[in-house]
């Protein structure tokens, strides 16, 4: 199995989906690498053929016997032809060796290019593509929201919705695929950028304002599996678009994730809350709902209190 390489993954996703662009340095480096690989393959094949053909000793031996049978002395052309054959074989060996070295260096330079440009890819390519995708989806929210609260019910929508809604649903499906491709590209960059030092569970990987996205009990979401947004790709993107100002979807570097977490802790500090209904767990809200769950501490309700936990 070939080792995972971010540059090939990024360029392939960009080329196959058109969801985002990549720096021209990446495409150029990968093009050179692929050309070097083709040249190396051709050089290897030439070397194999030269080795299989050998020096042509058998053919020369037959010519020598024929000359002796005629009573002729072997000419100097035999030595010349032997020298030519030996030179061709040595050149094939050298060509294959040089081509292999060039191919390895092309791979190294391509990998170095994506490492050097990782930050630029995040901020100048993936980030703008994400913003455009969310902005385009936001324009479809009012159209689809009027039809119902379940935008992921494709069968119902396509059978009964008006043409304008059907067209909007199909457009948001394309945008959802684009959104997924951008997130996948950012995931590929993890091999280059590394993981955050403090935001180890990736709370701020998708939203700059993660606590606003996940509610007051945002740090227990892994245990509860509760989400404010729909589970379907279409409904989820529409929710993100409708709540973009509140949750701030972004493409971040590991250091930016850590900084967002640090800023959240600096502003809010540790906070005791009640896990349960008072903390927003298990509550159901429409996908287009845009107000935060809480603006302050939950009111005291001793009869419903459970074990308190610290939100950081």
C-alpha positions as CSV (number, residue, x, y, z in Angstrom):
1,X,0.0,0.0,0.0
2,X,1.4,3.4,-1.0
3,X,2.0,5.9,1.8
4,X,-0.5,8.7,2.2
5,X,0.7,12.0,0.7
6,X,-1.2,15.2,1.3
7,X,-0.3,16.7,-2.1
8,X,-1.8,14.0,-4.2
9,X,-4.9,13.8,-2.0
10,X,-5.4,17.6,-2.2
11,X,-4.8,18.0,-5.9
12,X,-7.0,14.9,-6.7
13,X,-9.9,16.2,-4.6
14,X,-9.5,19.7,-6.1
15,X,-9.4,18.4,-9.7
16,X,-12.2,15.9,-9.3
17,X,-14.7,18.1,-7.4
18,X,-13.7,21.7,-8.3
19,X,-14.7,22.6,-4.8
20,X,-11.6,24.6,-4.1
21,X,-8.4,25.7,-5.7
22,X,-4.8,24.9,-4.8
23,X,-1.6,26.9,-5.3
24,X,-0.1,26.6,-8.7
25,X,3.1,25.6,-7.1
26,X,1.4,22.4,-6.0
27,X,0.0,21.5,-9.4
28,X,3.3,22.3,-11.1
29,X,5.3,20.2,-8.6
30,X,2.9,17.3,-9.0
31,X,3.1,17.5,-12.8
32,X,6.9,17.4,-12.7
33,X,6.7,14.4,-10.3
34,X,4.4,12.5,-12.6
35,X,6.5,13.3,-15.7
36,X,9.6,12.1,-13.8
37,X,7.8,8.9,-12.9
38,X,6.9,8.3,-16.5
39,X,10.5,8.9,-17.6
40,X,11.8,6.6,-14.9
41,X,9.4,3.8,-16.0
42,X,10.6,4.2,-19.6
43,X,14.2,4.1,-18.5
44,X,13.6,1.0,-16.5
45,X,12.0,-0.7,-19.5
46,X,14.9,0.3,-21.8
47,X,17.4,-1.2,-19.3
48,X,15.5,-4.4,-19.0
49,X,15.5,-4.8,-22.8
50,X,19.2,-4.0,-23.0
51,X,19.9,-6.7,-20.4
52,X,17.8,-9.2,-22.2
53,X,19.4,-8.6,-25.5
54,X,22.8,-8.7,-23.9
55,X,25.9,-8.1,-26.1
56,X,24.6,-10.0,-29.1
57,X,27.2,-12.7,-28.5
58,X,25.2,-15.4,-30.2
59,X,24.6,-13.4,-33.3
60,X,28.3,-12.3,-33.5
61,X,29.4,-15.9,-32.9
62,X,27.3,-17.1,-35.9
63,X,28.9,-14.4,-38.1
64,X,32.4,-15.4,-37.0
65,X,31.7,-19.0,-37.9
66,X,30.4,-18.1,-41.3
67,X,33.5,-15.9,-42.0
68,X,35.8,-18.8,-40.9
69,X,33.9,-21.2,-43.1
70,X,34.6,-18.9,-46.1
71,X,38.2,-18.7,-45.1
72,X,38.0,-15.1,-44.2
73,X,39.7,-13.6,-41.2
74,X,37.3,-11.9,-38.7
75,X,37.2,-8.2,-39.2
76,X,37.7,-5.4,-36.7
77,X,34.0,-4.6,-36.9
78,X,33.3,-7.4,-34.4
79,X,35.2,-5.6,-31.7
80,X,33.5,-2.3,-32.7
81,X,30.0,-3.9,-32.5
82,X,30.9,-5.4,-29.1
83,X,32.0,-2.0,-27.8
84,X,28.8,-0.4,-29.1
85,X,26.6,-3.1,-27.4
86,X,28.5,-2.7,-24.1
87,X,28.2,1.1,-24.3
88,X,24.4,0.9,-24.9
89,X,24.0,-1.4,-22.0
90,X,25.9,0.8,-19.7
91,X,24.0,3.9,-20.9
92,X,20.7,2.1,-20.1
93,X,21.9,1.4,-16.6
94,X,23.0,4.9,-16.0
95,X,19.8,6.4,-17.5
96,X,17.7,4.2,-15.2
97,X,19.8,5.2,-12.2
98,X,19.6,8.9,-12.9
99,X,15.9,8.7,-13.7
100,X,15.2,6.9,-10.3
101,X,17.1,9.6,-8.4
102,X,15.3,12.4,-10.3
103,X,11.9,10.7,-9.5
104,X,12.8,10.5,-5.7
105,X,13.8,14.2,-5.7
106,X,10.7,15.2,-7.5
107,X,8.6,13.4,-4.9
108,X,10.6,15.1,-2.1
109,X,10.2,18.6,-3.6
110,X,6.4,18.1,-4.1
111,X,6.0,17.1,-0.5
112,X,8.1,20.1,0.6
113,X,5.9,22.3,-1.5
114,X,2.7,21.3,0.3
115,X,4.4,21.6,3.7
116,X,5.6,25.1,2.9
117,X,2.2,26.2,1.5
118,X,-0.1,24.5,4.1
119,X,-1.0,27.8,5.8
120,X,-1.6,29.5,2.4
121,X,-3.9,26.6,1.4
122,X,-5.9,27.0,4.5
123,X,-6.3,30.7,4.4
124,X,-6.3,31.6,0.8
125,X,-7.9,28.6,-0.8
126,X,-10.0,26.4,1.5
127,X,-11.2,29.3,3.7
128,X,-12.6,31.4,0.8
129,X,-14.1,28.4,-0.8
130,X,-15.9,27.5,2.5
131,X,-17.2,31.1,2.8
132,X,-18.5,31.1,-0.7
133,X,-20.2,27.8,-0.1
134,X,-21.9,28.9,3.1
135,X,-22.9,32.2,1.6
136,X,-24.5,30.4,-1.4
137,X,-26.4,28.0,0.9
138,X,-27.6,30.9,3.1
139,X,-29.5,32.3,0.0
140,X,-31.4,29.0,-0.2
141,X,-32.4,28.9,3.5
142,X,-35.5,31.1,3.2
143,X,-36.7,29.1,0.1
144,X,-36.4,25.7,1.7
145,X,-37.4,26.8,5.3
146,X,-40.9,27.8,4.0
147,X,-41.5,24.3,2.8
148,X,-41.0,22.4,6.1
149,X,-38.6,21.6,8.9
150,X,-37.1,18.5,7.4
151,X,-35.0,19.4,4.4
152,X,-33.4,16.0,4.3
153,X,-36.7,14.3,3.3
154,X,-35.8,14.2,-0.3
155,X,-38.6,12.0,-1.5
156,X,-41.3,14.2,0.0
157,X,-39.7,17.4,-1.1
158,X,-39.1,16.3,-4.7
159,X,-42.7,14.9,-5.0
160,X,-44.7,17.7,-3.5
161,X,-42.6,20.9,-3.4
162,X,-42.9,23.7,-6.0
163,X,-40.3,23.8,-8.7
164,X,-38.4,26.7,-7.0
165,X,-38.0,24.6,-3.9
166,X,-36.9,21.5,-5.9
167,X,-34.3,23.6,-7.7
168,X,-33.1,24.9,-4.4
169,X,-32.8,21.4,-2.9
170,X,-30.7,20.2,-5.8
171,X,-28.5,23.3,-5.6
172,X,-27.9,22.8,-1.8
173,X,-27.0,19.1,-2.5
174,X,-24.2,20.3,-4.8
175,X,-23.1,22.8,-2.2
176,X,-23.2,20.1,0.5
177,X,-20.8,18.0,-1.6
178,X,-18.6,21.0,-2.0
179,X,-18.6,21.6,1.7
180,X,-17.7,18.0,2.4
181,X,-14.8,18.2,-0.1
182,X,-13.4,21.3,1.6
183,X,-13.6,19.6,5.0
184,X,-11.9,16.5,3.6
185,X,-9.1,18.6,2.1
186,X,-8.5,20.2,5.5
187,X,-8.4,16.7,7.1
188,X,-5.7,15.7,4.5
189,X,-3.6,18.7,5.7
190,X,-3.5,17.2,9.2
191,X,-0.5,15.1,8.1
192,X,1.3,18.4,7.4
193,X,-0.1,20.8,10.0
194,X,-0.3,18.3,12.8
195,X,-2.9,18.3,15.6
196,X,-3.8,21.1,18.0
197,X,-1.9,21.0,21.3
198,X,-4.9,22.0,23.5
199,X,-8.0,21.6,21.4
200,X,-7.3,17.9,21.3
201,X,-10.9,16.8,20.6
202,X,-11.3,19.2,17.7
203,X,-14.0,21.3,19.3
204,X,-13.0,24.3,17.3
205,X,-12.1,22.5,14.1
206,X,-15.3,23.4,12.3
207,X,-16.7,26.4,14.2
208,X,-14.7,29.4,15.5
209,X,-17.5,29.8,18.1
210,X,-17.9,26.2,19.0
211,X,-19.7,26.8,22.3
212,X,-22.4,28.7,20.5
213,X,-22.8,25.9,18.0
214,X,-23.0,23.1,20.6
215,X,-24.9,24.8,23.4
216,X,-24.0,25.3,27.0
217,X,-23.1,21.7,27.4
218,X,-20.8,21.7,24.3
219,X,-18.0,19.8,25.9
220,X,-20.2,16.7,26.7
221,X,-21.5,16.2,23.2
222,X,-19.3,13.2,22.6
223,X,-20.9,11.4,25.5
224,X,-24.5,12.5,24.7
225,X,-24.3,12.4,20.9
226,X,-26.8,15.3,20.9
227,X,-26.6,17.9,18.2
228,X,-28.5,21.0,17.5
229,X,-28.3,20.4,13.7
230,X,-29.9,17.7,11.5
231,X,-27.8,14.6,10.8
232,X,-28.2,14.8,7.0
233,X,-25.7,16.6,4.8
234,X,-28.2,18.9,3.3
235,X,-30.0,19.9,6.5
236,X,-26.6,20.3,8.3
237,X,-25.3,22.7,5.7
238,X,-28.5,24.7,5.8
239,X,-28.3,24.9,9.6
240,X,-24.7,26.1,9.3
241,X,-25.7,28.7,6.7
242,X,-28.6,29.9,8.8
243,X,-26.5,30.2,11.9
244,X,-23.2,31.3,10.3
245,X,-23.0,34.6,12.2
246,X,-23.5,32.9,15.5
247,X,-21.2,29.9,15.1
248,X,-18.6,31.2,12.5
249,X,-17.8,28.2,10.4
250,X,-14.1,28.3,9.4
251,X,-11.1,26.4,8.1
252,X,-8.5,26.8,10.8
253,X,-4.9,25.8,11.5
254,X,-4.1,23.9,14.7
255,X,-2.7,27.1,16.4
256,X,-5.9,29.0,15.5
257,X,-8.0,26.2,17.1
258,X,-5.9,26.4,20.3
259,X,-6.2,30.2,20.3
260,X,-10.0,30.0,20.0
261,X,-10.1,27.6,22.9
262,X,-7.8,29.8,25.0
263,X,-9.9,32.9,24.2
264,X,-13.1,31.1,25.2
265,X,-11.6,30.1,28.5
266,X,-10.2,33.6,29.1
267,X,-13.6,35.2,28.6
268,X,-15.9,32.6,30.3
269,X,-13.7,30.8,32.7
270,X,-14.8,27.5,34.4
271,X,-18.6,27.4,34.8
272,X,-20.7,25.0,36.8
273,X,-23.8,23.8,35.0
274,X,-26.4,21.1,35.4
275,X,-26.3,18.3,33.0
276,X,-29.8,17.5,31.8
277,X,-32.7,19.6,30.5
278,X,-31.4,22.7,32.1
279,X,-28.1,22.4,30.1
280,X,-29.8,22.1,26.8
281,X,-29.2,18.3,26.4
282,X,-31.9,16.5,24.5
283,X,-33.8,19.6,23.4
284,X,-35.0,19.6,19.8
285,X,-35.0,22.8,17.7
286,X,-35.8,23.5,14.0
287,X,-32.8,23.5,11.7
288,X,-33.3,27.1,10.8
289,X,-33.4,28.3,14.4
290,X,-30.8,31.0,14.9
291,X,-30.9,32.1,18.5
292,X,-28.4,30.6,21.1
293,X,-29.7,28.1,23.7
294,X,-28.6,30.2,26.6
295,X,-27.4,33.7,27.3
296,X,-26.6,33.1,31.0
297,X,-26.6,30.5,33.7
298,X,-29.6,28.1,33.8
299,X,-32.2,29.0,36.5
300,X,-32.1,27.0,39.7
301,X,-34.5,24.1,39.7
302,X,-33.4,21.8,42.6
303,X,-35.9,19.1,41.8
304,X,-34.3,18.5,38.4
305,X,-30.7,19.0,39.3
306,X,-28.2,16.2,38.6
307,X,-24.5,15.9,39.1
308,X,-22.8,19.2,38.2
309,X,-19.9,19.4,35.8
310,X,-17.4,22.0,34.8
311,X,-17.6,23.5,31.3
312,X,-14.3,24.8,30.1
